[in-house]
Amino acid sequence: MIGRQRERAAIAEALAPSAPVASLLLLGEPGVGKTTLLDSAADTASAAGATVLRVRGSAAETELAFAGLHQLLLPVLDRAEGLPVRQRAALLSAFGLGDDNPAPPDLMMMSLAVLTLASQLASARQLLLVVDDVQWLDHGSCQVLGFLARRLAGEPIGLLLAARGTRRPDWLDRSVPELLVPSLPPAEAEELLSTQPDAPAGPARRRILETAAGNPLALVELARQAARDGGLPATGHVPVTDLLERTFAAQVDELPAASRGALLLAAAAEGAGLADVMAALPPGTDVEVWRPAEQAGLIRLHPDRIDFRHPLVRSAIYGAAPFAERRRAHLALAAALRGDPDRRAWQLSAATVAPDASVAGALEETALRAVARGAMAEAVAGLERAAQLGTDPADRVRRLATAAYASVLAGDLGQAEAFAAPALEANRDPMTEGWICGLSSLVAMLTLRLERAFALVDSDGLMHPAAIGAGVSTIATGVAYHSGSPAQRARLRALLERRDMQDIASHPFHLWDLGVTDPFLHGASIRHVLPAVAAAPGRLPTELHTLGVLCLVLDETETAVSLLGELVNPQWEDADAFHAGMTAADLAWANVDGGRWADARLGVERLAVRFLDGEHTLGSVRALTVLATLHALTGEPGTALRHAAAALAVTEPAGALGTVVRARRAAGLAATALGDHAAAHRHLRGVFDAAGHPLHHHLSCYAVADLAAAAVLTGHADEARTVLARVGAEVGDGASARLRQTLDRAAALLADPTDAGRLFLAALADPTGRRWPFERAQVWLEYGEWLRRQRRIADAREALTRAREIFDGLGAVHWSARAEAELRAAGVTVAQGRPSALRSLTPQRQRIVRLAAQGLTNREIGERLFLSPRTVGTHLYQAFPALGVSSRSQLRDVVEQDAAAGL
């Protein structure tokens, strides 16, 4: 049983022999797990040798006198022969088993019979009475159980009851304690969903979690339905199984007809205000129509809205109504919503059963407004429905293609492919063929089918200016970058040569195509115009993502963090869904490079877990390589090696060389942390081909210094020099400040001792290198080691101290320990290192402190991080003692000192 430790402990305590009265009432909404708790308690009691008698109320038998009591006592009715005569007669008469007697049974005598029988049973061994669905027990049985509950003191009898809702039954004595069984918290709901057969992943999983709202029965049943039907609708009413419909809608049948009709309108309204729902009701209806439903606990009425007790109450009411009634409700709502075109379009859609161009057009407009708001799930649903209702084939293709792209942005690749395939097959317009092929290519790339992805866009027409604006060529160059295929890259370079290069800043996609295909050839010219292009207002999300990743490729790390953070702030609940996780992985890599390791981890943990749970996409495997790298750097090399191996098992067969290089480098760092230099060399050597050329034309180049370090320790220095020469030829004069630092570090490690000092100083000469603190600290560490070997002890101490301070601030455990060992060898007494106070805070708290240090108010910080001002204040109040400050004005010094430690 998941997430019910507290409830099980409370039941055990309430039924313990030491309890004054061994009884407990469980309350809670339908499906929350009361019956499961009863089952667990009954099984525990049986295993301990107790006698367990059970009854479950039935709505069909509420009018049958003593039907519940008969069910409870049926297994032991043969023991009634030992009861006193009057008691036995009363009990059997109530059950229609005694002598024919027209007189009604004596309730008091019958209650005494039940108490006596229970006491006799308990004299042999403990007795537990378990009563479920108390709200449906017949009145007579309730009276007897109420009598029994008041007389359990001193008896080895336990009474465990469960009732729906939060209202205690009137007949149950107040001395019986009660326990409200809540919905499962998010973590336990996730765990329960994961235990289901064919557990859903991705958007379907998030939809189920959102809809079920922690209700265990809903989680189980919706997971079963999603597995059977292949998913759930992204928006609108979630279809519920017969079980849930019976569970949540049973009380509706007892309401007056007018109230049932009003409830159906409210269920069909899907977020409309109370005034709109009232306007859709028959003329003359007033708010009193809601009173019976509110008294039944189905809804709560507010001046501006109607709240259902549980999301599935709404769905069950809607699903139980015949279609004709639902259609009338939707049409009435559409008439009342003329001033709200989006809701009106959906109401008309729900009432439309045949193709209708006007309704389809209205839905498409609604969907495009949803895209502009970033509401991708709603946009996809609108476009899909518009495609179904449209009458023009070209309109259908356009809507399906747009729905496919919105699905990509929402992270649902299966849905994206389901839309793209029929659009590609049905399209007859040559002007849109490139875009639809590009879209299909994007989906194929994100699902790790890179050869197919490139084949879909391998066309001379892709380099046409129109293709640039549509993003088609950007998809082609993106596929080639992630695949790392030399053949694909050569093909694109040939096509790009035909472009007019006069205006390099004409479009962000133009810059992308040049930058990722030849980052070293075009990097300098792109960096020259990049600030202005990145700062231009009104960029679309796809343009922001493209520019952000281009900045990542060109080592404009801070700009990359800024641009990508606008799209996928790690604090957002669905940050890992956008663009199928690619943007979250990109931002995490930028944070790794920039030394914000806590933010990087926060941004990819959920996405990496999805990969480990079987959701193998390019976004999720890239997230896993981020996590592997962080584990290697922060003292968990064993975990890093396992993650790297899992990533390689998927990416090597797929030919995703960009991620292969990342995973092998993570494994190399992990082996270095373990002191296994031979393994480190093997992993890092795999980043280059047999002849020493970069396996990936861009990413491999950044591993050359780590390879050089491992090669020197394992006797492969000459081979590493060959690799360095090959990298130098690839890079030419186009190295960024970061890559130049790396190349100088590699050259210093492989140089003769007399030349190494000059090369280390060259690596440290450009202050820009401080932007990549870990790599900067590696240079200081190895320079310090060289200085100590040259017996320049004072200089060595300074260099090693700098390295250790940076490593401590980052939490780079192995490298910090190595710097400490070198300092001790240089005669320095080393105090125990610790991470900076700021970086010891949680990622969220670090963000709040940094923003507060910039002068933002609590309200402004809350708006950025989607927190309340009160929550922001609480975080700051708790951070002050950890940082050793007493006022907000001191935070700037803390942040600046932390930054200085990374120099």
GUKOLTOR-428509 format. One record per residue (C-alpha): residue in one letter; y negated, z negated, x. Coordinates in pm, whole numbers, padded with zeros to 5 digits, always signed. Layout:
aYZX ...
This chain:
m+00000+00000+00000 i-00328+00112+00151 g-00649-00088+00143 r-00527-00367-00086 q-00467-00652+00157 r-00736-00867-00002 e-00602-00814-00354 r-00241-00879-00251 a-00346-01199-00075 a-00538-01310-00385 i-00233-01248-00606 a-00007-01438-00368 e-00250-01731-00361 a-00290-01735-00740 l+00088-01735-00799 a+00172-01983-00525 p+00356-02301-00636 s+00058-02504-00519 a-00178-02328-00761 p-00292-02549-01052 v-00200-02273-01297 a+00002-01984-01159 s-00176-01703-01340 l-00415-01420-01267 l-00584-01142-01461 l-00651-00811-01286 l-00940-00605-01415 g-01049-00258-01312 e-01105+00099-01414 p-00812+00326-01505 g-00622+00453-01204 v-00766+00201-00960 g-00423+00067-00872 k-00365-00235-01094 t-00013-00122-01185 t+00071-00068-00820 l-00041-00422-00743 l+00172-00552-01031 d+00470-00357-00897 s+00419-00502-00551 a+00396-00857-00684 a+00706-00807-00898 d+00904-00667-00607 t+00797-00955-00384 a+00898-01210-00647 s+01234-01043-00705 a+01303-01035-00334 a+01230-01408-00321 g+01489-01472-00593 a+01260-01507-00895 t+01333-01371-01240 v+01078-01107-01336 l+01009-01002-01696 r+00769-00716-01761 v+00589-00550-02047 r+00337-00268-02064 g+00110-00224-02362 s+00133+00104-02548 a-00141+00263-02753 a+00123+00397-02989 e+00252+00048-03068 t-00063-00156-03107 e-00004-00180-03480 l+00360-00294-03444 a+00366-00671-03467 f+00521-00843-03164 a+00632-00511-03013 g+00503-00615-02672 l+00666-00955-02684 h+00998-00796-02782 q+00981-00564-02481 l+00901-00858-02252 l+01188-01078-02369 l+01452-00814-02443 p+01643-00869-02113 v+01689-01242-02191 l+01713-01248-02570 d+02076-01348-02544 r+01950-01681-02407 a+01780-01747-02741 e+02107-01899-02867 g+02022-02210-02666 l+01688-02265-02839 p+01634-02525-03112 v+01728-02384-03450 r+01378-02344-03594 q+01246-02192-03281 r+01536-01949-03254 a+01498-01847-03617 a+01126-01786-03581 l+01170-01580-03267 l+01453-01365-03397 s+01283-01321-03731 a+00971-01188-03559 f+01188-00928-03393 g+01373-00840-03714 l+01695-00983-03575 g+01742-01295-03788 d+01858-01357-04146 d+01682-01152-04409 n+01378-01357-04496 p+01073-01209-04666 a+00848-01488-04533 p+00636-01405-04224 p+00742-01572-03902 d+00587-01908-03810 l+00350-01816-03524 m+00334-02166-03378 m+00710-02209-03390 m+00757-01867-03241 s+00512-01945-02958 l+00699-02266-02886 a+01020-02066-02874 v+00878-01835-02612 l+00751-02130-02405 t+01085-02307-02432 l+01282-01998-02340 a+01056-01932-02040 s+01086-02293-01925 q+01464-02283-01949 l+01476-01964-01746 a+01241-02113-01485 s+01456-02425-01450 a+01720-02211-01282 r+01482-02009-01068 q+01116-01923-01065 l+00997-01695-01342 l+00721-01432-01324 l+00586-01265-01638 v+00409-00937-01567 v+00194-00782-01842 d+00030-00442-01784 d-00222-00256-02005 v-00308-00572-02194 q-00571-00382-02392 w-00295-00201-02583 l-00076-00499-02668 d-00034-00576-03035 h-00231-00868-03171 g+00066-01095-03234 s+00198-01060-02878 c-00150-01136-02743 q-00164-01457-02947 v+00168-01577-02810 l+00075-01491-02451 g-00257-01670-02494 f-00067-01978-02611 l+00166-01954-02314 a-00118-01913-02063 r-00270-02245-02173 r+00054-02433-02110 l+00172-02321-01766 a+00052-02625-01574 g+00343-02789-01397 e+00583-02510-01488 p+00743-02283-01222 i+00620-01988-01426 g+00376-01726-01311 l+00175-01503-01541 l+00021-01184-01402 l-00180-00961-01635 a-00380-00641-01597 a-00640-00493-01829 r-00867-00192-01811 g-01239-00225-01764 t-01431-00534-01664 r-01420-00725-01990 r-01187-01022-02020 p-00967-01021-02334 d-01102-01263-02593 w-00765-01426-02652 l-00704-01516-02287 d-00804-01869-02189 r-01093-01902-01944 s-00875-02113-01714 v-00687-01800-01610 p-00867-01668-01300 e-00959-01303-01278 l-00978-01049-00999 l-01172-00726-01022 v-00985-00449-00841 p-01246-00218-00689 s-01222+00145-00588 l-01097+00205-00235 p-01358+00212+00041 p-01412+00555+00208 a-01186+00487+00507 e-00893+00371+00292 a-00946+00661+00050 e-00923+00899+00346 e-00604+00726+00460 l-00441+00742+00119 l-00526+01110+00085 s-00377+01179+00428 t-00043+01032+00319 q+00001+01280+00035 p+00239+01576+00070 d+00044+01886+00176 a-00267+01671+00223 p-00576+01889+00176 a-00820+01954+00459 g-01173+02082+00496 p-01394+02136+00189 a-01108+02076-00057 r-01051+01737+00101 r-01419+01647+00080 r-01430+01765-00283 i-01136+01544-00378 l-01281+01242-00199 e-01617+01292-00368 t-01471+01345-00713 a-01214+01065-00701 a-01478+00816-00583 g-01211+00592-00434 n-00984+00593-00740 p-00627+00597-00604 l-00470+00765-00906 a-00736+01034-00896 l-00683+01087-00524 v-00308+01128-00566 e-00320+01349-00873 l-00602+01572-00752 a-00429+01616-00417 r-00115+01718-00604 q-00314+01961-00817 a-00495+02104-00514 a-00162+02162-00339 r-00020+02330-00648 d-00323+02547-00726 g-00434+02617-00370 g-00755+02417-00393 l-01020+02289-00632 p-01342+02447-00757 a-01631+02383-00519 t-01862+02286-00805 g-01854+02214-01174 h-01578+02031-01359 v-01271+01945-01161 p-00959+02018-01368 v-00751+01706-01414 t-00381+01669-01470 d-00237+01563-01800 l-00186+01215-01659 l-00554+01172-01576 e-00661+01324-01903 r-00451+01073-02094 t-00572+00792-01870 f-00945+00850-01898 a-00987+01016-02238 a-00767+00796-02455 q-01055+00575-02572 v-01257+00875-02690 d-01023+00943-02983 e-01122+00611-03140 l-01493+00699-03153 p-01676+00844-03454 a-01686+01223-03470 a-02061+01240-03400 s-02021+01028-03087 r-01729+01242-02968 g-01942+01553-03009 a-02231+01394-02823 l-01999+01293-02540 l-01871+01649-02509 l-02231+01774-02484 a-02304+01515-02215 a-01988+01613-02027 a-02081+01981-02047 a-02441+01914-01944 e-02348+01852-01578 g-02656+01664-01467 a-02903+01755-01740 g-03136+01478-01854 l-03099+01272-02167 a-03385+01459-02334 d-03213+01794-02279 v-02883+01666-02417 m-03061+01518-02720 a-03233+01852-02777 a-02893+02022-02790 l-02756+01783-03054 p-02777+01870-03423 p-03124+01817-03575 g-03186+01462-03688 t-02948+01299-03438 d-03093+00986-03280 v-02990+00776-02980 e-02769+00554-03197 v-02505+00826-03164 w-02433+00695-02814 r-02382+00331-02911 p-02004+00346-02982 a-01937+00522-02649 e-02154+00274-02464 q-01982-00021-02630 a-01647+00129-02532 g-01762+00130-02171 l-01739+00507-02133 i-02107+00563-02056 r-02425+00380-01970 l-02742+00507-02131 h-03072+00512-01942 p-03414+00629-02059 d-03377+00953-01864 r-03004+01009-01820 i-02647+00940-01924 d-02409+00793-01665 f-02034+00819-01715 r-01834+00517-01600 h-01637+00733-01359 p-01665+01101-01262 l-01324+01171-01409 v-01422+01031-01745 r-01658+01325-01772 s-01394+01575-01658 a-01129+01433-01887 i-01354+01444-02196 y-01446+01801-02114 g-01090+01910-02041 a-00947+01758-02358 a-01179+01956-02588 p-01068+02296-02724 f-01244+02595-02567 a-01426+02686-02888 e-01589+02342-02897 r-01679+02361-02529 r-01835+02705-02579 r-02050+02581-02867 a-02164+02291-02650 h-02262+02522-02365 l-02453+02758-02591 a-02642+02466-02746 l-02730+02338-02400 a-02840+02683-02282 a-03080+02703-02577 a-03220+02363-02488 l-03259+02447-02118 r-03486+02752-02134 g-03728+02586-01896 d-03456+02525-01636 p-03323+02870-01532 d-03058+02740-01291 r-02889+02504-01535 r-02934+02754-01817 a-02756+03023-01614 w-02458+02797-01560 q-02441+02699-01925 l-02445+03065-02029 s-02178+03138-01768 a-01951+02870-01908 a-01988+03019-02256 t-01935+03382-02149 v-01588+03531-02178 a-01657+03903-02113 p-01856+04086-01842 d-02229+04045-01896 a-02477+04195-01651 s-02767+03972-01757 v-02572+03649-01715 a-02434+03773-01383 g-02783+03854-01259 a-02915+03515-01362 l-02627+03344-01180 e-02688+03546-00863 e-03054+03445-00863 t-02949+03083-00909 a-02702+03113-00623 l-02961+03260-00387 r-03196+02973-00468 a-02910+02738-00384 v-02865+02910-00047 a-03233+02855+00024 r-03186+02483-00052 g-02879+02465+00171 a-02652+02394-00129 m-02376+02624-00010 a-02097+02504-00238 e-02310+02571-00545 a-02417+02906-00402 v-02056+03012-00345 a-01955+02912-00696 g-02250+03102-00846 l-02186+03417-00648 e-01815+03415-00730 r-01883+03376-01099 a-02156+03642-01086 a-01906+03881-00924 q-01662+03812-01207 l-01919+03872-01482 g-02095+04172-01329 t-02047+04527-01453 d-02157+04727-01145 p-01899+04764-00859 a-02170+04769-00591 d-02316+04445-00724 r-01970+04289-00714 v-01919+04385-00350 r-02259+04245-00253 r-02196+03920-00434 l-01850+03874-00285 a-01979+03943+00066 t-02266+03698+00024 a-02023+03439-00114 a-01803+03490+00191 y-02090+03422+00427 a-02203+03117+00229 s-01843+02992+00254 v-01858+03026+00631 l-02176+02821+00640 a-02008+02563+00416 g-01708+02549+00649 d-01446+02685+00407 l-01287+02968+00604 g-00998+03022+00364 q-01241+03081+00082 a-01455+03304+00303 e-01159+03528+00379 a-01060+03537+00013 f-01403+03681-00069 a-01442+03908+00233 a-01108+04089+00192 p-01171+04231-00158 a-01533+04311-00065 l-01415+04512+00235 e-01151+04691+00028 a-01381+04774-00265 n-01691+04874-00071 r-01793+05241-00097 d-02142+05215+00053 p-02164+05320+00423 m-02490+05124+00457 t-02317+04793+00390 e-01985+04865+00561 g-02104+04730+00897 w-02219+04401+00750 i-01897+04346+00556 c-01688+04434+00862 g-01900+04193+01064 l-01845+03922+00810 s-01469+03975+00817 s-01489+03968+01195 l-01671+03636+01189 v-01403+03482+00972 a-01130+03618+01199 m-01303+03474+01506 l-01345+03132+01349 t-00975+03130+01258 l-00880+03212+01619 r-00783+03578+01566 l-01015+03716+01829 e-00849+04052+01889 r-00869+04136+01520 a-01224+04003+01509 f-01341+04243+01777 a-01148+04536+01633 l-01335+04495+01304 v-01674+04540+01474 d-01590+04779+01758 s-01821+05056+01644 d-02103+05257+01802 g-02316+05191+01496 l-02330+04819+01565 m-02606+04858+01821 h-02837+05027+01571 p-03158+04830+01498 a-03049+04780+01136 a-02731+04618+01263 i-02938+04379+01473 g-03136+04261+01174 a-02820+04211+00971 g-02660+04011+01251 v-02364+04245+01290 s-02406+04308+01660 t-02458+03934+01705 i-02112+03877+01563 a-01966+04133+01801 t-02128+03977+02106 g-02032+03630+01984 v-01667+03734+01955 a-01676+03876+02307 y-01838+03560+02444 h-01578+03329+02293 s-01288+03555+02386 g-01416+03608+02740 s-01240+03944+02736 p-01365+04171+03019 a-01272+04479+02816 q-01472+04364+02513 r-01767+04273+02731 a-01759+04611+02907 r-01752+04789+02573 l-02056+04594+02452 r-02250+04648+02772 a-02204+05021+02731 l-02332+05003+02376 l-02624+04777+02465 e-02743+05021+02728 r-02829+05262+02446 r-03079+05019+02293 d-03451+05046+02341 m-03532+04749+02564 q-03909+04786+02534 d-03955+04485+02310 i-03711+04217+02426 a-03855+03960+02186 s-03819+04178+01879 h-03557+03955+01714 p-03362+03637+01798 f-03038+03831+01750 h-03157+04088+02005 l-03211+03809+02259 w-02869+03669+02179 d-02690+03998+02233 l-02846+04036+02577 g-02819+03671+02675 v-02454+03606+02602 t-02334+03942+02727 d-02521+03920+03059 p-02668+03569+03091 f-02738+03605+03462 l-02887+03953+03443 h-03118+03888+03148 g-03155+03510+03164 a-03491+03497+03344 s-03664+03749+03116 i-03525+03580+02803 r-03637+03235+02921 h-03988+03376+02957 v-04016+03461+02587 l-03777+03201+02447 p-04029+02917+02387 a-04247+03135+02164 v-03949+03277+01974 a-03796+02932+01924 a-04124+02784+01803 a-04185+03052+01540 p-04195+02896+01191 g-03976+02995+00901 r-03657+03065+01092 l-03342+03102+00882 p-03052+02864+00958 t-02852+03147+01115 e-03145+03233+01342 l-03190+02868+01442 h-02822+02843+01526 t-02828+03163+01727 l-03136+03056+01923 g-02993+02707+01977 v-02670+02837+02125 l-02861+03091+02334 c-03062+02801+02477 l-02735+02622+02550 v-02600+02928+02733 l-02921+02966+02936 d-02941+02591+03021 e-03248+02526+02812 t-03068+02210+02709 e-03348+02011+02547 t-03452+02305+02332 a-03089+02358+02232 v-03061+01996+02119 s-03382+02027+01920 l-03291+02351+01743 l-02929+02265+01670 g-03019+01912+01562 e-03228+02059+01282 l-02909+02206+01137 v-02644+01943+01203 n-02790+01601+01264 p-02481+01392+01354 q-02593+01129+01103 w-02537+01371+00815 e-02216+01327+00625 d-02129+01698+00625 a-02265+01792+00968 d-01922+01903+01084 a-01887+02153+00797 f-02181+02382+00870 h-02068+02715+01014 a-01710+02588+01021 g-01794+02321+01279 m-01932+02563+01537 t-02286+02426+01522 a-02166+02066+01553 a-01960+02160+01859 d-02254+02348+02011 l-02486+02051+01963 a-02225+01820+02112 w-02199+02035+02426 a-02576+02029+02460 n-02568+01650+02432 v-02290+01629+02691 d-02495+01840+02932 g-02807+01635+02868 g-02635+01298+02916 r-02643+01190+02551 w-02274+01118+02544 a-02277+00875+02252 d-02448+01136+02033 a-02201+01399+02150 r-01905+01183+02056 l-02054+01097+01717 g-02106+01465+01642 v-01748+01580+01696 e-01509+01292+01630 r-01436+01384+01268 l-01408+01751+01354 a-01165+01679+01638 v-00953+01463+01409 r-00932+01754+01169 f-00789+01965+01451 l-00532+01697+01532 d-00444+01688+01160 g-00362+02059+01172 e-00690+02234+01087 h-00690+02478+01380 t-01020+02663+01383 l-01245+02766+01667 g-01494+02497+01567 s-01239+02216+01553 v-01069+02307+01883 r-01405+02328+02058 a-01483+01982+01919 l-01156+01857+02065 t-01252+01988+02410 v-01584+01803+02384 l-01393+01486+02305 a-01148+01551+02590 t-01438+01590+02831 l-01601+01269+02713 h-01275+01077+02743 a-01235+01205+03098 l-01588+01102+03191 t-01590+00760+03027 g-01263+00608+03147 e-00990+00738+02916 p-00833+01013+03129 g-00490+00987+02967 t-00636+01064+02624 a-00843+01341+02780 l-00532+01509+02921 r-00354+01494+02586 h-00651+01644+02403 a-00692+01916+02665 a-00324+02005+02641 a-00347+02025+02260 a-00650+02252+02286 l-00484+02479+02541 a-00171+02510+02329 v-00381+02680+02063 t-00651+02863+02258 e-00442+03025+02531 p-00221+03222+02286 a-00533+03310+02084 g-00715+03445+02389 a-01015+03216+02336 l-01100+03202+02705 g-01432+03025+02655 t-01255+02722+02512 v-00964+02759+02756 v-01211+02714+03041 r-01365+02410+02875 a-01023+02251+02819 r-00903+02316+03174 r-01223+02173+03315 a-01178+01860+03098 a-00824+01827+03234 g-00957+01868+03587 l-01212+01590+03535 a-00942+01365+03387 a-00711+01426+03684 t-01001+01350+03920 a-01061+01022+03738 l-00692+00937+03783 g-00711+01017+04154 d-00459+01300+04117 h-00648+01557+04323 a-00359+01804+04335 a-00352+01818+03954 a-00730+01838+03945 h-00719+02139+04177 r-00448+02304+03968 h-00645+02264+03644 l-00976+02376+03795 r-00822+02667+03982 g-00702+02791+03643 v-01066+02844+03547 f-01065+03147+03780 d-00823+03438+03802 a-00577+03504+04083 a-00837+03692+04289 g-01093+03415+04243 h-01310+03588+03982 p-01442+03375+03694 l-01192+03372+03408 h-01492+03357+03175 h-01795+03544+03301 h-02029+03255+03222 l-01856+02920+03164 s-01622+02939+03464 c-01915+02948+03703 y-02012+02589+03620 a-01674+02457+03740 v-01699+02593+04093 a-01838+02273+04249 d-01569+02055+04088 l-01311+02303+04218 a-01465+02284+04564 a-01442+01903+04561 a-01073+01913+04466 a-01001+02196+04710 v-01143+02005+05009 l-00918+01708+04930 t-00603+01921+04888 g-00636+02168+05176 h-00754+02467+04971 a-01107+02496+05108 d-01070+02858+05222 e-00950+02968+04881 a-01240+02780+04721 r-01483+02964+04948 t-01344+03291+04814 v-01395+03169+04459 l-01751+03062+04540 a-01824+03407+04681 r-01688+03571+04366 v-01903+03341+04150 g-02206+03420+04364 a-02149+03790+04310 e-02124+03739+03934 v-02439+03526+03918 g-02652+03720+04164 d-03013+03609+04144 g-02982+03497+03784 a-02880+03133+03826 s-03061+02874+03614 a-03190+02559+03783 r-02876+02385+03666 l-02637+02647+03796 r-02829+02676+04125 q-02780+02301+04172 t-02406+02349+04108 l-02375+02641+04349 d-02563+02454+04623 r-02339+02152+04568 a-02027+02370+04600 a-02163+02533+04916 a-02240+02193+05067 l-01890+02064+04998 l-01733+02372+05159 a-01975+02402+05453 d-01934+02283+05809 p-02052+01920+05841 t-02357+02031+06038 d-02476+02257+05754 a-02379+02038+05458 g-02687+01815+05470 r-02925+02109+05433 l-02728+02241+05136 f-02714+01902+04965 l-03091+01874+05001 a-03125+02223+04856 a-02921+02109+04555 l-03156+01812+04510 a-03480+01995+04586 d-03560+02119+04235 p-03663+01823+04015 t-03553+02023+03711 g-03195+01930+03803 r-03261+01582+03665 r-03217+01725+03314 w-02840+01727+03371 p-02788+01368+03488 f-02413+01364+03548 e-02420+01673+03763 r-02726+01540+03947 a-02546+01215+04015 q-02244+01403+04151 v-02472+01560+04410 w-02622+01223+04505 l-02273+01073+04534 e-02132+01344+04757 y-02450+01359+04962 g-02426+00983+05010 e-02064+01014+05120 w-02162+01284+05371 l-02449+01070+05501 r-02217+00775+05553 r-01972+00990+05747 q-02266+01100+05961 r-02344+00728+06015 r-02684+00761+05851 i-02620+00436+05670 a-02968+00363+05536 d-03001+00711+05384 a-02647+00686+05250 r-02724+00359+05074 e-03024+00511+04900 a-02833+00818+04784 l-02531+00619+04667 t-02750+00370+04484 r-02915+00652+04293 a-02576+00796+04204 r-02441+00461+04087 e-02744+00391+03869 i-02704+00722+03688 f-02329+00684+03646 d-02374+00330+03514 g-02631+00449+03263 l-02402+00722+03140 g-02086+00512+03137 a-01906+00744+03383 v-01653+00479+03479 h-01456+00648+03757 w-01758+00797+03930 s-01946+00467+03910 a-01653+00286+04071 r-01637+00549+04343 a-02009+00503+04418 e-01957+00126+04433 a-01672+00167+04679 e-01887+00388+04900 l-02173+00137+04886 r-01941-00141+04996 a-01821+00079+05281 a-02188+00122+05373 g-02226-00255+05392 v-02394-00315+05056 t-02295-00612+04842 v-02255-00455+04500 a-02316-00647+04180 q-02101-00560+03883 g-02249-00249+03721 r-02311-00213+03352 p-02444+00061+03127 s-02810+00049+03040 a-02900-00180+02752 l-03021+00115+02547 r-02702+00315+02591 s-02491+00014+02501 l-02626+00042+02145 t-02452+00250+01881 p-02558+00617+01868 q-02746+00562+01543 r-02930+00261+01679 q-03018+00451+01997 r-03173+00727+01785 i-03379+00475+01586 v-03505+00305+01902 r-03601+00635+02063 l-03789+00748+01752 a-03963+00413+01720 a-04065+00438+02086 q-04235+00768+01999 g-04452+00582+01749 l-04278+00682+01425 t-04290+00436+01138 n-03978+00302+00968 r-04038+00536+00676 e-04073+00840+00905 i-03759+00744+01095 g-03574+00696+00769 e-03675+01042+00650 r-03538+01197+00967 l-03212+01005+00970 f-03158+00978+00591 l-03182+00599+00591 s-03394+00361+00391 p-03693+00203+00569 r-03529-00136+00515 t-03216-00018+00696 v-03424+00116+00983 g-03602-00218+01010 t-03270-00401+01016 h-03143-00183+01300 l-03458-00243+01503 y-03445-00617+01437 q-03087-00630+01566 a-03163-00402+01864 f-03454-00608+01998 p-03242-00895+02145 a-02996-00648+02304 l-03286-00465+02469 g-03464-00782+02577 v-03782-00701+02385 s-03976-00886+02119 s-04207-00618+01983 r-04209-00252+01890 s-04467-00171+02156 q-04215-00255+02430 l-03966+00009+02322 r-04143+00290+02507 d-04089+00106+02837 v-03719+00062+02757 v-03675+00434+02686 e-03870+00537+02994 q-03667+00303+03215 d-03347+00448+03074 a-03472+00800+03147 a-03569+00698+03500 a-03215+00572+03559 g-03097+00928+03500 l-03308+01080+03775 
